[in-house]
């Protein structure tokens, strides 16, 4: 009731009325601390970076830089070495995204009902998420050498170029599938049980129930998981830095950026690579989340 | 009639088998998930000879000597621990205060302006750190805050705001509005009403963001490797990589290091796991 009258008041007051100024001014004060830090740390540097990417700036300790236009971008987009890092990143992201989501969904379907046993299992499944990425990578390098290698008599995937991406993706799946599971459980719990009962009365098989009720109503959970993991996957940095620092086959785009800016003294080029990475990430994530939003509406 | 009851038994049987196979599958997955934890724990309580002779079995004489050695002989460990604590606690508290205030407004007002502000805040999730790394490094360098706790705290807070606001805003939408209205009628100004009424109501989500943010900041490698350039300013993840690379022959020590770096977070998570699990689930659906 109170809320309703408040809404009405908001509408009847002219834009610059005292009331509006007080309310919205107050709101700004509430947002201000977060906004200032966010602008200073994220937004300003984001825009500052663009001009750097148009220069031939080399070492970040020197002041020498000349405007070179889009040269860095054309260099990068025709550079096989840089494009390969993209390929590596995509490969990693694809395996990681599919693996973590499929396993997370599978676990959620088994564990979505709340019971004591299920709650304990959920707690355990989420535990890897608390380990640092660096720590996870290091420990897994020993899981590979000491357990997998001696058990199956194969080489550790982190030691051979053709498997290193897969090997790192497994670590990432291990760490993040519990997170996916939680989101899917939340989605499953929000589906009203009456839907299933009605379908059962109508004689729908369990496969039909999954196809026509569960999956469509889970789309918000898919949207959230897939967009987030896509972004995390494309930003991958810690795993290769920790266990495959010197392997060409494990070089991701974020590592390429880091190496160029802080290692090889090619700051301008590195910043251009960073911006290309960001643009690709923005395009892919918006495309994917748009696609799922569309499905959401249709379902 | 007979046939019917036989069928029923059959389907009951099926259900039972399904249930048991589910539990078996779950337990197998759980054991696989726990292998890395087993390895780290196991390696960290063995002495040097045992780890070379018999790696995987549980130790015959478990020892805590490794932990003592790391603490007493490795300076980097103590420096890393000190820095990680000094960086994480202020960052997490600062985030809790500023994002709960901002999320409160973002969740309560639905005018176009606030929707836009929400999107601006959330957009940070999509900007990779590498894209702002160089300018951020320069700005922090120019203010003299490179390799300091303060510089790291400010940067890490800013980088964490997006995900924090995503989690908290979803929650605030579910907090009843009437209470703060009542408080404002009682003569509290909005600021007082927020701290007295709304902030306490946000306890569950603040617990969630506390654990999640602690996790992200404590485990951060990416920001640390760029902003903390001097040995005295290194945090645990930085020290950990260096230590592992230097001590491939002293695995027991390396894993003791790793275990001790992880324990505070693990304890925090296990003691507050209810809030984490429910908080992530709540934020996911509404966010």
Interface residues (C-beta under 8 A of the other chain):
Chain A: X2 X3 X6 X24 X26 X27 X29 X30 X31 X33 X34 X35 X37 X38 X40 X41 X42 X43 X44 X45 X46 X48 X49 X52 X60 X107 X110 X111 X117 X121 X122 X123 X124 X125 X126 X127 X128 X129 X130 X131 X132 X133 X134 X135 X136 X138 X139 X140 X142 X143 X146 X147 X174 X178 X179 X182 X183 X185 X186 X187 X189 X190 X220 X221 X224 X228 X231 X234 X235 X237 X238 X241 X242 X253 X254 X257 X258 X261 X262 X267 X270 X271 X274 X275 X277 X278 X281 X282 X285
Chain B: X22 X23 X25 X26 X29 X30 X33 X34 X35 X36 X37 X39 X40 X43 X55 X56 X97 X98 X99 X101 X102 X104 X105 X106 X109 X113 X114 X117 X120 X121 X124 X125 X126 X127 X128 X129 X130 X131 X132 X133 X134 X135 X136 X137 X138 X139 X154 X155 X157 X158 X159 X161 X162 X165 X177 X178 X181 X182 X190 X191 X194 X215 X218 X219 X220 X221 X222 X225 X226 X236 X237 X240 X241 X244 X251 X255 X258 X261 X262 X265 X266 X269 X270 X273 X276 X277 X280 X281 X282 X284 X285 X287
